[in-house]
Amino acid sequence: MLKQLQPDALERFRQEHLQEVAGLATAEGIWLDIGVLFTSGIKGGL
């Protein structure tokens, strides 16, 4: 969808996005809470 924006609109979006992300940053970085599933398996038969 970003490719559909005109260059001036894309630059405006970029600046607004970077400003918003900068507001989330702390000294430790930006917290991103994501659930993760871990799986394991064994190959072979009985």
C-alpha positions in Angstrom: 0.0 0.0 0.0 2.9 2.4 0.6 4.0 2.0 -3.0 0.6 3.5 -4.0 1.4 6.8 -2.2 2.7 9.8 -4.0 6.3 10.7 -3.1 5.3 13.8 -1.0 2.6 11.7 0.9 5.1 8.9 1.5 7.6 11.3 3.0 4.9 12.9 5.2 3.9 9.4 6.4 7.5 8.4 7.0 8.2 11.5 9.1 5.0 11.0 11.2 5.8 7.4 11.7 9.3 8.0 12.8 8.1 10.7 15.2 5.5 8.3 16.7 8.1 5.5 17.1 10.6 7.9 18.7 8.0 8.6 21.4 7.9 4.9 22.3 11.7 4.6 22.7 13.2 4.4 26.2 16.8 3.9 27.4 16.3 0.2 27.0 14.8 0.4 23.5 11.3 -0.2 22.3 9.2 -2.9 24.1 7.4 -5.2 21.6 5.3 -7.8 23.3 4.9 -10.8 20.9 3.7 -14.2 21.7 5.9 -17.0 20.5 5.2 -20.7 20.1 8.1 -23.2 20.5 7.8 -26.7 19.2 10.1 -29.7 19.0 9.9 -33.0 17.4 11.8 -36.3 16.9 12.2 -37.8 13.4 11.9 -41.5 13.1 9.5 -44.3 13.8 8.9 -46.8 16.5 
